[in-house]
């Protein structure tokens, strides 16, 4: 059974700001592409929650998973933790 992937309020705000920035500085299509990648990775992580890298050095039970790069300069990474019924 797959987990449910949900964003914290802080993560939602961060994603919105990143998408707005890319839409303003690059294009709406590029922003939409990244948003689709984020959602795709969430679905994948919901099915295979242990495939991300363990990041206990940052916080207990924290994991990370790369999403995409922007202009080959920035690597967007999702950070998440596993709870009983969902990924956060």
N, C-alpha and C positions, 0 to 999 in steps of 0.2 A: 504494500500500500504506500502510495507516495505521500510526502509531507505537503503541508500548505506553506507557500512562501508569502510572507507579508512584510511590508516595509514599515519601519518605525517612522514617526513623524519627521524626525531629523533626516533620515534617508530620503523620504519623499521630497522634502524641501531641497536637499542637495541635488537630487535627480532633476527636479524642475529647473533649478538654476543652471545646471550643466546643459540641459536641453535648450533653454532659452539662450544661453551664451552661444552655443553652436549654431542655432537658427539665426542669431544676429550677426555672427562673424563669418559664417560659412554659408549654410543654406538650410532651408526647411527640410529638404530631403536628407541631408546629412544628420540633422537632429532626429528625424524620424527613424533613420537607420540605426542610430545608437539606441534609441528607446526600444526598438524592436529587438536589438541584441540583448539589452538588459532583461527584457521579458522572456526571451528565448533561454537565456542562461538560468533565470529563475525556474522555469519549467524543468530544465535539465537537473538543476540542483534539488528540486522537489522530489524527483525520481531517484536521484543518487546523491543524497546529502553528504556522504563522506568523501566525495571526490575532490572537494576543495582542500587547500593546504592548511594544516594546523597552524594557528597563530597564537599559541599560548603565551609567547613572549610579549604580546600586546595586551591580551586579556584572557582570562580563563575561558575555555570552551569556544574561543573565537576561531573562525576559519575564513579563508579568502579564496576567491576564484577570479581569474582575469576575465574581463568582459570584451574589451575592444581597445584599440588605440586610436588616437585622434591626430591626424596629420603626422603619424609616426613620432610624435613628440610626447604625448601623454598616454599612459596606460591606465585605463579605467578598470578598477578592481572592485568587486562586490565583497563586502565583509558580512559575515552572518554567523549566527549561533544556532545550535540545534536545541530545541526544546522538545518536550514530549510529543506534541501534536503539530508543530510547525517550525519553519525556519524563520528567523528574524534578522 
